[in-house]
Amino acid sequence: MNPSPRAFLLGPLLKRVSRSFYLTLRVLPPGMRDPIGLAYLLARAADTIADTSLVAPERRLALLLSLRAQVNGEPDDGALSRIESEVAGQQAQPDERTLLESLGAALAILRETNAADRAAVRDIVTTLTTGMEFDLRTFPDETSEQVVALQRFDELDRYTYLVAGCVGEFWTKMTYAHSPAKLKAAPDAMLARGVRFGQALQMTNVLRDCARDLRIGRCYLPGDMLARHGLTPTDLLDSSASAGARPVLADLLRTTLALYRDALDYTFAIPASAVRLRLACLWPIMIGLETLVLLARNDAWLDPARVSKVRRNDVYRIMAASLPLVASNRLVRAWASRRMGAIEAELNAATPR
């Protein structure tokens, strides 16, 4: 018997398109899984539209905005068929194509969701698509051979909120809605920490993916930071640029470590007995800090052939290592202190005396 559209979307398809995030979803309390999984599917579909380079940027933007309108309940009978005909067929990955072809079913599930969760999903998808819109409006066509940089750190800070910090905020709202006893700190404090938690993960992505992004014209390293070290965005394309840009990497790594400290405080505000929710927080922190260790040790971090990425086998190793730590703040702090210390040691060793 074939599964229902809901069971298929929030089961097999979600697993195939979310990969490691699906493992995190599986350990969440049951009431949180469906709204977070649905939000992920809608955001992933939007991201696929925004990233399909075979479609002109201005057309991607129009389709992205039409999907956002659909999520927010605005009627447009042709919107989904246009997305399917113009974008779905361009996907090399069959699961991405299936997701775009299943948007009607996903929106039907959203309409059936209770009012509070529906409003929260609409809010997070609206914010995330605003970040995607920012990309499409700010950066050139991927084939233009131009590189455009964000100008100031506050632009990077806002961007990381739009594409990830808001996810920490949404996650926190879902926790208070479905497992209110699982957070020990005041809501305002947890929401702020949740934002910085998401920003920590996105800053990690920005630094890890910098070489690849530069080659499609996107420089998220702020131009004023580069200028302080005599660099321009195009300088970073040179194969020997990693050493010269090392001070910029060091500054941003230290900024990111501060964000991870808030992410740890977020995790410590979850009771030790809430193992599932703690694991859902601890896994991305551990994988993120391991990624930062690789970046700090990578003397060719701007070489697209030398990406600092945690391997799948290491992800499973990290997940296994988390199990004896998760219920103890002391053990988690000790683990995080060792990884952060390793990063600082690399940065200090590379700092001229």
Beta strands, then each sheet from edge to edge (+ up, - down):
strand 1: 148-149
strand 2: 218-219
sheet 1: 1+ 2+
end
